[in-house]
Amino acid sequence: MVLEFEQDNIYVKFTPEEYVEATTFRVNVYAKNKSDGGSEKLVFTSPSYTFKSCEENSWHIIIDYMFYNAVAKKIASSGKPLPNIIDFSFKIIIGEDEEEVPGVYTVHFVRYMAQLMDVLKWKNAARLQRLWFTNGFNEEKKNVEPELDFIDIEWIFKISTHAKIICDNFHKGNLMSFKSAWKRPANEFFTPIVKNSLKTEIKDQIEDQEIEAPNQNNTKTTFGDFDLKEVKDKAGEKMPLIEKYYFNSLSFGGDGGKDGAMHILGNGLELDDLLGSLANFNFRVAAQGELIHENNTVNVYLKKLFYYVKDNFDYVGDEQELGYWSIGDEIRVRAPELGIFTDESEFYYVKNKEFSDYRNDVCMGYDFHVYSTIKTIDVSDKNIKFDLYE
């Protein structure tokens, strides 16, 4: 049996034999480190309770994260992290006799993640955890409806100055990409490839009949007038319409961890709600404007740029590290790149594997895509114009 997400009560039931002289019982709780093996250890003995003869009696214990943590410290292997999985078993003591209760309860540390994040005030990370643990079983995130507007993009900029700088520079680079070559600085990272990518996305909107191509009879068409709640399919993945036609992308954290490290350096060297909820993610940009048929061609007039974030919320790849977690007078979380807490010898080392193990045991664990809200920037005053077919 596996203790499921946010169900902390375990009920132990037993029926005493007839003519038992004793009138009270106690319960011994045993625990075993399932992560590394090891022998079963007595970790708790209940007070005495009066029982009813020849009737079913029930006793329950709350295995919350504080109790789990106390037990983990008692049974941990020397020199190793605290166990991420513990097997609990129970024995009823009546008089001098101790009788084993059938069954073992397996408890995974990661099932407490949302509660720990609540304590840390990681609001977005806790919400994402609860979705993953409760929405069902899914390992193919492209097949399910994405979570739209789940993260406020302005919150990302507020919590991470580094993320805001990256997005601001991304925007400046995108604007530069639409300038003619002689106006572009020699060290400019972005290239005309970006402009050509937007051309391709506009042509795809025409081909997909999302918009009509302008002609001599119908000289003006608006492109990129997206219904931000409309979900469509592209290459077998369910996505909002804006994702289907974005024209440029920039990763946060896809640089070997440098972005995350820069963010952590500004956060006292510990993880926070941003890295707990999104970690590595992508900034996307889509465009809106007008297509005008003039001088025997179609010109693009850029009016707005839409910036948003897309992320995969999953636990693919067992060895991906998710940090060192310490539960004491306070809950602390440290990025794996920075190593263990030097002032804390007892910690949990969490990787993707811990979530995979839980999913395999419970058949619950829901991978999905998550999208932020949209940041709209008006660029109509930039007078960006180019030939769609040039």
N, C-alpha and C positions, 0 to 999 in steps of 0.2 A: 504494500500500500504506500502511496505517495501523498504527502501533505500538500494540498493544492494551494494555489495562489491566494493569499490573504484569508485563508481558513486556518487559524492558528490553534483551534481546539482539537485535542485528541481525546476520545472517549474510550475508556477501558471498562469492559463489562465482564462480570463473572457471577456464577451461581454457587454459593457454598453448599457443601454436602450436608445432608441431614445429620442431626445429633452432634454437631460441632460444639464443643464446650465453650470456646472463645466467643466473644460477642463483638470484637472489633477487628479491623483489618488495617493494614498499611500497604502502600505500593512502593516497590523499588523500581526506579527508572535506570535503565542501562543504555549506554551509548557506545557506538563503534564508529571509528573514522573510516568511512567508506572510500574516501579519496585515496588514502594511502594504505588501507588495510589496518591491521592491528587488532588487538584483543578487545573484547567487550569490557567496559568499565562501569561500575556503579557510580552514578552522577547525582542522584537525588533520592531521598526517601521521604514519603509524605507523612504528615501527622496521622494519628489514629482516628478512624471513623467507625461508627456503629454500623453493622450490616444486618440485613434481613435474611434469616435462614430460609433455605429452599426457594428463594426468589432471586431474580436477576437484580444485581446491584450494579450501579454505574458510578464511575469516578472519572473526572476529566482534568487535564492539564493544559495550560496555555503555552505553546511553544512559540513565543514571540521572538523577535530578534535579540532581545536582551538575554532571554534564557538560552537561546541557541548559542550566543556568543560566550556565555559563561561555560556551557558544556564544551564548546569547541576548544577553549583554553585548557580544559581538564584533560582532553583526550588527544591533543595535537602531538604529532611526532616532533621530537626534539630537533631544532634547527631548521624546521620546515614551516611554510605558511600554515595558517589555521585551515581546518578541513572545509571544503566547499560542499561536501555531502556528508550527512550523519545519519546512521541507522539507529532508531530508538526502539527498544523493546521493554516489556513490563512484566513484573512478577508480583503476585498478590501474596502478602504475608498474613497468615491467620494462625495465631499461636506460634508454634515452633515450625510450622510448615510454610514453605515458599513454593508457590505454583506459578509456572510460566503461562502468560497469556499468549494464545496463538497469534502469530502475525508480527511483522516488523514494519515500522513506519519510516520511510525514507524522507528526509527533509533536505532540500537544496537551499544553500545560502542565497542564491540569486532571487528566490521568491520574495525576499525581503527588500529588494532594491527600491521599489516604489516607496515603501515606508521610510527607508533611509533617506531617499531624496526629498520626501515631505519634510523631514526634520531639517535637512540642509536648505530647504526652501528652493529646491530645484523644480519649479512648477512645471515647466515644459517637459523636462526629462521624465518626471513622474507620470505625466499624462501619457507620454509615449510608451513607457513601461507598461502601464495598465492596458493600453490597447494591445500590445504584443502578447501579454499574458492571458487576456480574456476574450479576444475576438475569434478564437478558434485555432485551427491548424492550417498553416499555409507556408510552404517553402518556395512558392513561385510568385513573387511580389508583382510581377508584370500582369498577372491574371486577375488581380483584385482591384477594386476601386481605390484610387489614391486618396490620401487625406489632404484636402485642399484648405488653404488659408490657416493651416494648423499653427504655424509659427509667424509671429509678427516680425516682418523684416526690420522694422524700426527698433524692435527689441534687440535684434542681433547687433545693430550698429551701436546701441546704447551700452550693451554688456561688453562689447569688444571694439575698442578703438582700432585695433589692428584690422579687423574685418571691414570696418567702415573705410579705412584708408585703401584697402585692396579694392573695394567696390568703387570708390571714387576714382581711383586710377584706371580701373576697368572702363568706367564711363568716359574718362578723358581719352583713353586709347581708342574707344569705339568712335567717338567724334572725329578723332584725328584720321581714322581710317577712311572717312568720306571726303577728306580734303585731297586736292590734286597733289601729285607726287612732289612738285616743286615747293609746296607749302609745308610738307611734312618734315619734321626734324630728322637729321641723319640717323640719330640713335633711337628713333621711334620703333617700338617693339611690334606694333600691329602693322598689317600690310593690306594691300588691296584685296587679299583673300577674304577679309571680313565683309567688304562691300559686295564681293561676288557671292558670298554666302547668303547675304540678305536678298540679293537678286534671285537666287535659287529658291529661297523660301517663298518669295512673292509669286514666282512662277508656279510653285507647287500649290499655292492657294488657288490660283487660276485653274490649274489642271484638276484639282480636287473639287472644283465648282463651289468653293467657299466664297469666291468673288468672281465677277465678270471682267474680262479684259476690256479696256476702253477701246473704242474705235471711232470712226468719223461720225457715226450717228449717236453714240453714247460716249461723250468725250472724257468723262471723269468717273473714277471709281475709288472708293476707299478700301484700303487693305489694312489688315491687322486689327479690324474692329471685333475683337474676340469676346465671346461670351466666356467669362472667366470661370464659370461653373460647369461648362459643357465638357464632358469627357468623351474622348474618341479613342480609336484604336490605331496604333502605328507599329508595324512590324511585330504584332502580337502583344503589344503592351498597352494597357489602359492609361490614358494621360489626358490632362486638360488640353483644350485646343491650343492654348498659348505655347505649351511645350512642344506641340507638333510642329510649330513654325518658328521656334527661336532660331537666331542666326549666329550667336556667339556664346561661349561658355568659358568660365574661369574657375578653377578649383581652389578651394580653401582647405589646406591640409594635404593636398596631393603632391607635395614637394618634399617628401621624405620626413614630414613632421615639423618643418620649420615654422609654418603658420601657427600650428598649435603651440609650439614652444614659445613663439613671440607673444601669443595670447596669455599663456601660463605665466610668463615672466612678469606680466602686468597684474597677475592675480595671486601673488604670494606663493608661487610654485605648486599650487594645488588645483585640482580640477574644479569645474563649476558647471552651471546649468547649460551653458552653450556647448561645452564638450561632452556633457552627459547626454544631451539630446541630439546634437547634430554631428559633432566631431568633425569628420571630413565631409565636405559638401560642395556643391557647385553653384556659383552665381550664373544665372542665365539672363539673356537680354533678347527681347523681341521688339518689333517695331510696328508703328501705325503711321499711316500717311495717305497720300493721294497718288493715284496714277492718272496722268493726263495725256490724252492723245493730242500731239501737236507736232507739226513739221514732219509728218509721216513716220513718227516713232512714238514710243511711250516713255514719258519721263516720270521719274519717281521723285516725289516731294515728301521729305521726311518730316513728320510732325511731332511724334512722341516716341520715347523709348520706355519699355517696361522692364524693370529689373525684379528678379525673384530668385528664390533659392529652391533647389531640389536636392533631396537626400534619399538614400536607401536606408530604411530602418530594418536591419536584419542582423543575423549573427552568422554570416557565412565565413568560413575559414576558421577552424578550431583554434589556431595559434595566435590569432589577433588579440593583443593585450588590451585590457579595459581598466587597468589601474590597480593600485594597492589600496585596500579599504581597511581602516582601523576604527574599532568601536571601543571607546573608553568613556571618559568624562564628556567627550564630544566625538562626533563622527568626522573623520578626516579621510580625504581621498587624494591620492597622489598619482601623477602621470607615470606610466611605466618607464618613459624615457629618462626620468629623473631619479630612478632607483627607489629603494625602500626608505621608509621613515628612519632616520638615524636615531631618533629618540623614542622609537616604539618597536619593540621586539615581536609583538603579536599582531599579525595582520592577515587579511585574505588577499590572495593573488588571483584576480579574476580575469579570465580570458573568454573568448567566444564559446569555447568548449563547454563551459558551465551552463550556458543557455541551451546549447544543443543537447546536453545530457538531460536537462529538465524536459525539453520537448520530447525526447525519446521516451522518457519515463511516463509522461502525462498525456502525450498526444495533444498538447496545446502549445501554441507559439506561432504568432501571426506576423510574417514578413510583409512589408508594404512600402510604398513610396510616400514621402511626405513633401508638401509644398508650402512655401511661405506665402504671405500676402504679397501684393504687387506694389512696387514703388514706381510711380509714373513721373517721368521727367519730360517737360515740354521743351522741344528743341526747334520749334517752328521759327524762332528768331535767328537760328543758325543758318538759314537759307541753304539747306542741304538739298541738292538736286542732282540727279544723274540719269543717264539713259538706261532703261531696263534691259535693253538688248545690245548694248554696246560691248 
